[in-house]
């Protein structure tokens, strides 16, 4: 506990010291980020249910001084259809826009939305035969979460993503995220 308090005091002293410009302690500009977590998927209107799966992605973005962030993201979501040995992978490339609700704490709530392209590949093995198919098209998502500043220019977050691909495939993702500013 003493080490943590000492580290926080050192950071505060660095930010207040006259030799350091105040903007050096503000996180904006270029960043890289990633997320990983659990994913629940279902086909809207078809009643196809999937077992819980996983999702993960990476992004390169830029945060403006007005708390708006823009980024390009690539991600994958993996699920298996319940009661059948069919595996589905959804790959996506998205453009996202966020708004960070800055405050006086190290916690930053945020909301975001994205649009892009997704390709879903499904495969099933019967005996020695593989059967596969794919579907691709427009995708969009809504994002909400909160991040915590764990170190200078580094944030750890918890977020929820509601991702829709091909109008019918709905995904609910709860993930941890990590963001690092340059």
RAZI-V703081 format. One line per field, one symbol per residue. ss: DSSP state (H for helix, E for strand, - for the rest). phi: phi as a letter, one per 20 degrees, with the letter a starting at -180 (. if undefined). A space follows every 10 residues. Layout:
ss: ???
phi: ???
This chain:
ss: -HHHHHHHHH HHHHHH---- -HHHH---EE EEEEEEEEEE EEE----EEE --EEEEEEEE EEE----EEE EEEEEEEEEE E----EEEEE EEEEEEEEEE E-----EEEE EEEEEEEEEE EEEEEE--EE EEEEEEEEEE EEEEEEEEEE E--EEEEEEE EEEEE---EE EEEEEEEEEE E-
phi: .fffffffff fffffegffd fgffedebof bdbbcbrecd cbefndmfdd fgccbaacbc bbdefemedc bdccbcccbc ffmceddcdd dcccddccce efbedeecfb cabbbrcccd dcbbdcmdde dbbbbcqfcb bdcbabdcfe agmccdccbc cddcclmded cdddbecccc ee
